[in-house]
Amino acid sequence: MPERVALVTGAARGQGAAIVRRLRARDYGVVAVDVTRPESDDPSVVALAGDVRGERGWERAVVTGSEYVVDGGQLLRI
């Protein structure tokens, strides 16, 4: 069951997607953000479409990520 949650940007492909996979292998919950919404059917990954080049994008990603808790090995929206 993941007890730690990481926020990964650029998560739809390349290094970002590899980081998501590595964090999941280490049992992290992940909030995955990319301009193109990352695809995931993993219940411990919350996928968001967003642009974090500006302050508003970061705020949305962090606020959305903070709306989730770990419960029974899944990220659940509170």
C-alpha positions in Angstrom: 0.0 0.0 0.0 1.5 3.3 -1.0 2.1 5.7 1.9 4.0 8.3 -0.1 2.7 10.4 -3.0 4.9 12.0 -5.6 4.0 14.7 -8.2 5.5 14.0 -11.6 5.4 16.4 -14.5 5.9 15.5 -18.1 4.4 12.1 -17.1 2.8 11.2 -20.4 6.0 10.0 -22.1 9.7 9.7 -22.0 11.6 10.4 -18.8 8.4 11.5 -17.0 6.6 8.2 -17.8 9.7 6.2 -16.7 9.8 8.1 -13.4 6.1 7.2 -12.8 6.9 3.5 -13.4 9.9 3.6 -11.2 8.0 5.3 -8.4 5.1 2.8 -8.6 7.7 0.0 -8.5 8.8 1.6 -5.2 5.2 1.7 -4.0 4.6 5.4 -4.3 1.2 6.9 -5.2 1.7 9.2 -8.1 0.0 12.4 -9.3 1.0 12.3 -13.0 0.7 15.7 -14.9 1.3 16.5 -18.5 0.0 18.8 -21.2 -1.4 15.7 -22.8 -3.2 13.7 -20.1 -1.1 10.6 -19.1 -2.9 7.3 -19.5 -3.1 5.0 -16.5 -5.4 2.3 -15.2 -3.4 2.0 -12.0 -5.6 3.0 -9.0 -2.5 4.5 -7.4 -1.9 7.0 -10.2 -4.0 10.1 -10.6 -3.5 11.4 -14.2 -4.1 15.1 -14.9 -3.9 17.2 -18.0 -2.2 20.5 -17.2 0.5 22.9 -18.1 2.8 23.6 -15.2 4.9 26.3 -16.9 3.0 28.9 -14.9 2.0 29.4 -11.3 -1.7 28.6 -12.0 -0.8 25.2 -13.5 1.4 24.3 -10.5 -1.3 25.4 -8.1 -3.9 23.3 -9.8 -1.6 20.2 -9.8 -0.7 20.6 -6.1 -4.2 21.3 -4.9 -5.6 18.4 -7.0 -2.9 16.1 -5.6 -3.6 17.2 -2.0 -7.3 16.1 -2.5 -6.2 12.4 -2.5 -5.4 10.1 0.4 -3.9 6.6 0.3 -6.4 3.9 1.4 -6.1 0.2 0.8 -3.4 0.6 -1.8 -5.3 3.2 -3.8 -5.4 6.9 -4.1 -8.9 8.1 -3.1 -10.3 11.5 -3.6 -11.4 13.1 -0.3 
